[in-house]
């Protein structure tokens, strides 16, 4: 009798464990894809190209980023953090200080937490 009760208890425990595992794993399944928060387009590739320094000129990189920026705006996608600042950096390294400042100010406007770093960059480039 005790053996039967133990067997029933073990079966019940196994069933409950299996049910809990199935529910937990089923809850992890993503039924709908979450859309990305930002329109990344070719941003990662552009950053890679910049740091490798062996592919495209600064001018080409800036043009590619400007094209992607227009696509993001046309598609209603949010511009990712650092995008405008990187574009500004590309223009600044080419000597186009007007666009440099415009893109850095746009970055600061969109991401206020970057204000102290952007202000530092603006001061540093004005000295040079």
N, C-alpha and C positions, 0 to 999 in steps of 0.2 A: 504494500500500500504506500509506504514512504517512497519507494522507488518510482511509483507511478506519479505521485505528487511532484517529486523532483523533476521527472521527465516533462510533465505539463508545465512546470514553472520555467524550465529551460527553454521549452518551445515558445512560451509566451515572451520570455526575455529576448529570444532570437527574433521573433516577429516584430517586437517593438523596436529593437535595434535596427533591423532592416528598414522598417517604416521611417524611423527618424533619419537614417542615412539617405534614403530615397528622397525625403522631403528636403533635406539640407542640400543635396546635390541638385535637385530640381529647382530649388530657389536660386542657385547660382547661375542657372542658364539665363543668358541675355536674349530675350525674345525680340527686342527691337534695338537696332543699332542707335546709339546716342550720337547725334551729329557733333562734329568738332566745334569747340568753342570759338576758334579763330579760323580764318581762311589762310592756311599756311602756304598754299600754292608751291612755289619753288624756293621758299625762304631757307630751308635747311641746305639745299644745294648751293644757294648763293653764299651762305655763311661758309660752307666747306670750300667753295671756290676762292673766297677771300683769304682764308687762312692758309690754303695751299699755295696761293700766289703763282700757280703754274698754268693757269688755264686762260681766263679772259682778262682783258684790261679793266681798270676801274670804271672807265666809261661804259663798257659793255655790261658790266655787272650792274651799274646804276640804271641803265636802260632796261635791263631784264626785270629789276626790282620795280621800276616805275610801271612797266607793263603789268606785272603781277598785282601791283597796288590798284591799278585801274580795274582789273578783273575782279578783285575783292570788293571794291566799292560798287561796281556794277552788279555783282551778285548779292549785295547786301551782307557780306561777311565782315566780321570784326577783324581789324588789323591786329596781328599778334604783338605782344610786348617785344620791344627792341627793334622792330621792323623800321620804324621811322628813324630811330637813332642810327641804325646801320646805314640807311640810305644817306642820312646827313653826313656820316663819317666818310662814305664814298665820295660825296660831293666836296667835302672839306679837303680831302687828300688831293683832289684835282684843282683846288684853289677857288672853287665856286662857293664863297662864303655866304652869299645870299641864300642859296638852297640849303647849305649846311645849317644855318641858323633856323630856317623855316622848318626843316624836318625835325630838328631837335626840339624846337618849341612845340611842334605838333605831338611829339612823343611825351613831352612833359604835360601837355594838356590832357592827353588820353590816359596817361598813367601818372597821376600826381605823386605817387610814392617814389618816382624816379627823379624828382625835382633837384635834390642836392647833387646827384651824379651828373645830371644834364647841365646844371649850372657850372659845375666843375669843368666839364668838357668845353662849354662856351668860353669860360675864362681862359682855359689852356690854349685854345685855338686862337683867341684874340691876341694873346701874347706873341704867338709865332707869326 
